[in-house]
Amino acid sequence: MIQRDLHGRVAYMLATAILRGDYAPGALLPREAELMGTFGVSRTVLREALRTLTSKGLVESRPKVGTKVRRRSAWNLLDADLLEWYSQVAPQLEFALKLQEVREMVEPYAAGLAAQSHTPESIDALEQAHAAMVAARNIDEWVRADLRFHLGLLAACNNELLMPLGSLIERTLEAQLRLNAKRADIFNAALQQHTAVFEAICARQPEAARSSMAELLGVTRKRIEA
């Protein structure tokens, strides 16, 4: 992960401060010397960290002005690092519902597409994920299998533009799946709904796959809002 490097850790700390609202859009960050002292780093490390934040749309630097926080609409939250950092500082329920909205827009249609387009290789991977969910004996095993299932479903769509979405949301989706499992009466309470999605995809029944995924996500939303 990016924050393992020194400049990455500085980028992480500055980014989370901005995402948390410590520095409002339009505000200037402290001068270089102050930031170097705050983080105990060299000018080279600080500037590399700021370049990282610039590439992610959080800040912009101007000569004789300084480094300014950009408007929220310019923040590239479709960046895996930034999305994960935002999930750490955003209000938990608010972020969970925003991620849920994305899932509700994408996953039912993806399930239908997977039912039409899956290959022997992709359906085998999905079958293995489902089998792991059935065999799960604790919450950790369940969450790992559940994540594999949802990422495998996107892969089964056979659409190379959808697959990066899984990589993008993987870390935040795992956290949501774990939270949902903890809120359920038992960790694998949603197994029946997952099985319905899986069987519809295997049978190449797009409408059934879409409706089953919509039902599964409806259960997920109820747990988030509970």
Secondary structure, DSSP 8 states (H G I E B T S, - for coil): -GGGSHHHHHHHHHHHHHHHTSS-TT-B---HHHHHHHHT--HHHHHHHHHHHHHTTSEEEETTTEEEE--GGG---SSHHHHHHHHHHS-HHHHHHHHHHHHHHHHHHHHHHHHHH--HHHHHHHHHHHHHHHH--SHHHHHHHHHHHHHHHHHHT--TTTHHHHHHHHHHHHHHHHHHHHHSSSTTTTHHHHHHHHHHHHTT-HHHHHHHHHHHHHHHHHHHH-
